[in-house]
Amino acid sequence: NKLFMQEAIGAEYGEGFETFRPDGPLKVDVDFLNDRLQEGFLQRIRYAMKPDEAYGLIFSFDNVVADTRTLKLNSWKQLASEEGKEIPEDADVQGRMLYAGADHVLHKLLLWDEAEGELDRLALRFSQLYYDNLLRLSKPVEGLKEWLDAVSTARIPCAVVSSLDRINMTEALERMELKKYFQAIVTEEDGMDSIAHRFLSAAMKLDRKPSKCVVFEDEPRGIAAAHNCTMMAVALIGAHPAYDLVQADLAVASFNELSVINLRRLFANKGSTFMDLQKQVIEKSPPKRKLTIDTI
């Protein structure tokens, strides 16, 4: 399961993914989506009157919608207790345990010297404990529900992305009473190969071009993926300190610090050109005009 392994960032240098059509495969990348999802004439008129509706918001489920850091750490502690072992008290080691794959944690961080078959059993047991804890999750991250109420009032569409399977994701959102706020859900069944691909899939489901989307993340890798997709990135300070999140367009301690006007300011202040894909501009001379009798 991708939930317990480190995914690729994705979308570097215009990298995309392929979708299959009756007339053959279609290459979908950032440029393609920014061009194909351009607003039509009537949409541009509507967005001129209600500019907030032109945006799309994409939320990572882990540590942005739900506090999965605590779930993972508790699952590792439960596993250690069952096996008669202990988890290191070092905060740095515990922090790395939250983002590394189960195999890496068992081999490199916990240094449990077990046979290969035994390590597979431990990794499977850890995933069972994690899902058991996930089923008891009932509260979202502090301030999220109020923020979603505000953007819902402004009629801004939202999506949530995760490597969870769709059934567990839907059930978790329903228990937290958040499902009504999300117009799109990207899960394991969508078959995305990287973090960026999930973001692009969410933009397609929201019918918003990537350059008009804002990603809410808590991890530097997720911020890099958002920027590779020409999306804005809002970072939540928590698992990573503020100095690790300097690449984000905006960093906040909680959703309580946000207002809808922050979204407008993100797009009004486009000083960061590092997100723009650099292309060679080829100047073409205008076609020569042909003179005819009617012209004279």
C-alpha positions as CSV (number, residue, x, y, z in Angstrom):
1,N,0.0,0.0,0.0
2,K,1.3,3.5,-0.9
3,L,0.2,4.7,2.5
4,F,3.3,3.1,4.1
5,M,6.0,4.0,1.5
6,Q,7.5,7.3,0.3
7,E,6.0,8.4,-3.0
8,A,7.7,10.3,-5.8
9,I,7.1,14.0,-6.0
10,G,6.2,13.9,-9.7
11,A,5.7,16.4,-12.5
12,E,9.3,17.5,-12.8
13,Y,10.1,19.3,-16.0
14,G,6.6,18.9,-17.4
15,E,6.4,15.2,-16.7
16,G,2.8,14.0,-17.0
17,F,0.8,10.8,-17.2
18,E,-1.1,9.0,-19.9
19,T,-4.8,8.3,-20.2
20,F,-6.2,6.0,-22.8
21,R,-8.9,6.9,-25.3
22,P,-10.6,5.0,-28.1
23,D,-8.4,6.7,-30.6
24,G,-5.2,6.0,-28.7
25,P,-3.2,7.1,-25.6
26,L,-3.4,10.8,-24.6
27,K,-0.5,12.5,-22.8
28,V,-1.7,14.6,-19.9
29,D,0.7,17.0,-18.3
30,V,0.6,20.4,-16.6
31,D,0.7,22.5,-19.8
32,F,-2.0,20.4,-21.4
33,L,-4.4,20.9,-18.4
34,N,-3.7,24.6,-18.0
35,D,-4.6,25.0,-21.7
36,R,-7.5,22.5,-21.9
37,L,-9.2,23.8,-18.7
38,Q,-9.2,27.4,-19.7
39,E,-12.5,29.2,-18.8
40,G,-15.1,29.7,-21.4
41,F,-16.6,33.0,-22.3
42,L,-19.6,32.7,-19.9
43,Q,-17.3,31.4,-17.1
44,R,-15.0,34.4,-17.5
45,I,-17.9,36.8,-17.1
46,R,-19.1,34.9,-14.0
47,Y,-15.6,34.8,-12.5
48,A,-15.2,38.5,-13.1
49,M,-18.2,39.1,-10.9
50,K,-17.3,36.4,-8.4
51,P,-13.6,35.9,-8.6
52,D,-13.4,33.4,-5.7
53,E,-15.3,30.8,-7.6
54,A,-12.5,30.5,-10.1
55,Y,-10.2,28.9,-7.6
56,G,-10.0,25.2,-6.6
57,L,-8.7,24.0,-3.2
58,I,-6.9,20.7,-2.8
59,F,-6.4,19.2,0.7
60,S,-4.0,16.4,1.6
61,F,-5.8,14.0,3.9
62,D,-2.7,13.2,6.0
63,N,-2.1,15.8,8.8
64,V,-4.1,18.5,6.9
65,V,-7.6,17.0,7.2
66,A,-6.9,14.5,9.9
67,D,-4.1,14.1,12.4
68,T,-2.6,10.9,11.0
69,R,0.8,11.6,12.7
70,T,-0.7,10.7,16.1
71,L,-2.4,7.6,14.5
72,K,0.8,6.3,13.1
73,L,2.9,6.9,16.2
74,N,0.3,5.2,18.4
75,S,0.2,2.3,16.0
76,W,4.0,1.9,16.2
77,K,3.8,2.0,20.0
78,Q,1.0,-0.6,20.0
79,L,3.1,-2.9,17.8
80,A,6.2,-2.4,20.0
81,S,4.1,-3.3,23.1
82,E,2.7,-6.4,21.5
83,E,6.3,-7.5,20.6
84,G,7.7,-6.7,24.0
85,K,9.9,-3.9,22.5
86,E,10.2,-0.1,22.9
87,I,10.0,2.9,20.6
88,P,13.0,5.3,20.9
89,E,12.2,8.5,22.8
90,D,14.3,10.6,20.4
91,A,11.9,13.1,18.8
92,D,14.0,13.1,15.5
93,V,13.6,9.3,15.1
94,Q,9.9,9.5,15.9
95,G,9.5,12.3,13.3
96,R,11.2,10.2,10.6
97,M,9.0,7.2,11.5
98,L,5.9,9.2,10.5
99,Y,7.0,9.7,6.9
100,A,9.1,6.6,6.1
101,G,7.8,3.3,4.8
102,A,7.1,0.5,7.2
103,D,10.1,-1.6,5.9
104,H,12.5,1.3,6.4
105,V,11.3,2.0,9.9
106,L,11.7,-1.7,10.9
107,H,15.1,-2.0,9.3
108,K,16.8,1.4,9.7
109,L,15.1,3.2,12.6
110,L,13.9,0.7,15.1
111,L,16.7,-1.7,14.2
112,W,14.6,-4.8,14.9
113,D,16.8,-7.7,13.9
114,E,14.2,-10.1,12.6
115,A,14.0,-12.6,9.8
116,E,12.6,-11.4,6.4
117,G,9.3,-13.3,6.9
118,E,9.0,-11.9,10.4
119,L,9.4,-8.4,9.2
120,D,6.7,-8.9,6.6
121,R,4.4,-10.0,9.5
122,L,5.3,-7.0,11.5
123,A,4.6,-4.6,8.6
124,L,1.2,-6.2,8.0
125,R,0.3,-6.0,11.7
126,F,1.3,-2.4,11.8
127,S,-1.0,-1.6,8.8
128,Q,-3.9,-3.4,10.6
129,L,-3.3,-1.4,13.8
130,Y,-3.2,1.8,11.8
131,Y,-6.5,1.1,10.0
132,D,-8.1,0.1,13.3
133,N,-7.1,3.5,14.8
134,L,-8.3,5.2,11.6
135,L,-11.8,3.7,12.1
136,R,-12.0,5.4,15.5
137,L,-11.0,8.8,14.1
138,S,-13.9,11.3,14.6
139,K,-12.4,14.8,14.8
140,P,-10.7,16.8,12.0
141,V,-7.7,19.1,12.4
142,E,-8.6,22.1,14.5
143,G,-10.1,25.0,12.6
144,L,-10.6,23.0,9.4
145,K,-14.4,22.8,9.6
146,E,-14.8,26.5,10.1
147,W,-12.4,27.1,7.1
148,L,-14.4,24.8,4.9
149,D,-17.6,26.5,5.9
150,A,-16.1,29.8,4.8
151,V,-15.0,28.6,1.4
152,S,-18.3,26.7,0.9
153,T,-20.1,30.0,1.4
154,A,-17.8,31.6,-1.2
155,R,-18.7,28.7,-3.5
156,I,-15.1,27.6,-3.9
157,P,-14.9,23.8,-4.9
158,C,-12.7,21.6,-2.8
159,A,-11.0,18.2,-3.3
160,V,-9.2,15.9,-0.8
161,V,-6.4,13.5,-1.9
162,S,-4.9,10.5,-0.2
163,S,-3.3,7.1,-0.9
164,L,-6.1,5.6,1.3
165,D,-8.7,3.4,-0.4
166,R,-12.0,5.0,-1.3
167,I,-14.1,3.1,1.3
168,N,-11.9,4.0,4.2
169,M,-11.5,7.6,3.0
170,T,-15.3,8.1,2.6
171,E,-16.1,6.6,6.0
172,A,-13.5,8.8,7.7
173,L,-14.9,11.9,6.1
174,E,-18.4,11.0,7.1
175,R,-17.4,10.3,10.7
176,M,-15.8,13.8,10.8
177,E,-18.8,15.3,9.1
178,L,-16.7,16.7,6.3
179,K,-17.8,14.7,3.2
180,K,-20.4,17.4,2.1
181,Y,-17.6,19.9,1.7
182,F,-15.6,18.0,-0.9
183,Q,-16.8,17.9,-4.5
184,A,-13.9,15.6,-5.5
185,I,-12.0,12.7,-3.9
186,V,-8.7,11.2,-5.2
187,T,-7.8,7.8,-3.6
188,E,-5.8,4.7,-4.2
189,E,-8.2,3.5,-6.8
190,D,-7.4,6.4,-9.1
191,G,-4.0,4.8,-9.7
192,M,-1.8,7.9,-9.5
193,D,1.9,7.3,-9.4
194,S,3.1,10.3,-7.5
195,I,2.0,13.2,-5.3
196,A,1.8,15.6,-8.2
197,H,-0.4,13.2,-10.2
198,R,-2.9,13.2,-7.4
199,F,-3.0,17.0,-7.4
200,L,-3.5,17.1,-11.2
201,S,-6.2,14.5,-11.0
202,A,-8.0,16.6,-8.3
203,A,-7.8,19.7,-10.6
204,M,-9.4,17.7,-13.4
205,K,-12.2,16.5,-11.2
206,L,-12.8,20.1,-10.0
207,D,-12.7,21.4,-13.6
208,R,-10.1,24.0,-12.6
209,K,-6.8,24.5,-14.3
210,P,-3.8,23.7,-12.1
211,S,-2.6,27.3,-12.1
212,K,-5.8,28.3,-10.4
213,C,-5.6,25.7,-7.6
214,V,-4.3,26.0,-4.1
215,V,-2.8,23.0,-2.3
216,F,-2.9,22.6,1.5
217,E,0.1,20.6,2.7
218,D,2.2,20.0,5.8
219,E,5.3,18.5,4.1
220,P,8.0,20.0,1.9
221,R,7.7,17.2,-0.7
222,G,4.0,18.0,-1.1
223,I,4.8,21.7,-1.5
224,A,7.4,20.9,-4.2
225,A,4.8,18.7,-6.0
226,A,2.3,21.6,-5.9
227,H,4.8,24.0,-7.4
228,N,5.7,21.5,-10.1
229,C,2.0,21.6,-11.1
230,T,2.0,25.4,-11.2
231,M,-0.3,25.4,-8.2
232,M,0.0,27.6,-5.1
233,A,0.9,26.0,-1.8
234,V,-0.3,26.8,1.7
235,A,1.8,25.0,4.4
236,L,0.5,24.0,7.8
237,I,3.3,24.4,10.4
238,G,3.3,21.3,12.7
239,A,5.3,18.2,11.9
240,H,7.8,20.4,10.1
241,P,9.0,23.8,11.5
242,A,8.4,27.0,9.6
243,Y,12.0,27.1,8.3
244,D,11.5,23.8,6.5
245,L,8.4,25.2,4.7
246,V,9.9,28.4,3.3
247,Q,9.1,27.3,-0.3
248,A,5.4,27.5,0.4
249,D,3.5,30.6,-0.8
250,L,2.0,31.0,2.6
251,A,2.7,29.2,5.9
252,V,0.2,29.2,8.8
253,A,0.0,27.6,12.2
254,S,-3.7,26.6,11.8
255,F,-6.7,27.1,9.6
256,N,-8.0,29.7,12.1
257,E,-5.5,32.2,10.6
258,L,-6.9,32.0,7.1
259,S,-9.6,34.0,5.4
260,V,-10.9,33.9,1.8
261,I,-9.1,37.2,1.1
262,N,-5.8,35.3,1.6
263,L,-6.6,33.3,-1.6
264,R,-7.0,36.5,-3.6
265,R,-3.8,37.8,-2.4
266,L,-2.0,34.6,-3.3
267,F,-2.9,35.1,-7.0
268,A,-2.6,38.9,-7.0
269,N,1.0,38.7,-5.8
270,K,2.7,36.5,-8.4
271,G,6.3,37.5,-7.6
272,S,7.6,33.9,-7.6
273,T,8.4,33.1,-11.2
274,F,10.2,29.9,-10.3
275,M,6.9,28.0,-10.8
276,D,6.6,29.1,-14.4
277,L,7.9,26.6,-16.9
278,Q,10.7,28.2,-19.0
279,K,10.2,27.8,-22.7
280,Q,12.2,29.1,-25.7
281,V,10.3,31.8,-27.4
282,I,10.5,31.6,-31.2
283,E,9.6,34.8,-33.0
284,K,7.7,34.4,-36.2
285,S,7.4,37.1,-38.8
286,P,3.8,38.0,-39.7
287,P,2.5,36.6,-43.0
288,K,2.8,38.9,-46.0
289,R,-0.4,40.5,-47.2
290,K,-1.4,39.6,-50.7
291,L,-2.6,42.6,-52.8
292,T,-5.6,42.1,-55.0
293,I,-7.7,44.3,-57.2
294,D,-10.3,44.6,-54.4
295,T,-7.7,45.7,-52.0
296,I,-6.4,48.5,-54.3
